[in-house]
Amino acid sequence: MFDHICIPNSIPLLGKILHDNLKNKIYEKANAEIVIVLDGEAFDDAIKIYKTLNIGKLKNKIKLCTPPYNEDPSSIFQKQGNKGIIKLLRASEIIPESKLY
């Protein structure tokens, strides 16, 4: 939960599941790109969230940011500071449909 503190304008998930209330709020309110950042070992969970959000008006506005395995945003921030977080977020990418299934 505390990993999100080092990432500006972030929303903690309190786990690896996107709950319906939060999903609905994102669909209603999101007007910009959304970057999904989970721990490096939670790639499969991040893909599930990506698939859930990457529809309708959010199609192609969702990006996936994958930290190195056994890393998370707070450990990257501890080691590299803001520059590490910026580098991590800039590595975010839209996943092609062919790689999602």
Protein Blocks (a to p, Z undefined) as FASTA:
>chain_A
ZZmmmpghiacehiabdcfklmmmmmmmpcbdcdddddfklmmmmmmmmmmmmgcjlgop
accddddehiafklmmmmnommlmmmmmmmgccddfklmZZ
